[in-house]
Every structure is written in structure tokens, then in C-alpha cells.
């Protein structure tokens, strides 16, 4: 017997995670990233928090995508300074 999930569908998707990583790599702030993917800032921060709590979930992927993007952005900026 299959279980039917009730309630609102989740907004977070693999595609959204990829978009956030690209936005972070461009150096966007949280305000800009959340606007870019059309979620509220409170939702964005809640997803980051859930990523820390549940690192093996899509929220963990979200958190790591933001971190990877920011790291790549920093590397590019530092390379430009040299």
C-alpha cells in the first residue's frame, strides 16, 4: 500500500538547489539569492537551518550548494586580486 503525502508540496527542488549554487557563485547576497529563486528570506534561512539539522536531505544539499557557490566566488575574487 502506498502512502499519499498530504499538505502543501515542497518548494525546494534539485533545480532550485542548482540555481542557488550558481547565484552564490556569482556573489549574490542571501537577499538576492532568495529573490532569484522566488522564496522568502525566512524560508531561505529556514532551509539553511534544516540543512544543518538534516545534512543527508535535500536541505543538506541546499546548504552545501550555497557553501560551494560562495567558496567558488571567493576563489575567483581572490584570483582577480592577485
PyMOL commands that set and color helices and strands:
alter all, ss='L'
color gray80, all
select helices_A, chain A and resi 14-25+30-36+41-53+58-81
alter helices_A, ss='H'
color red, helices_A
deselect
rebuild
show_as cartoon
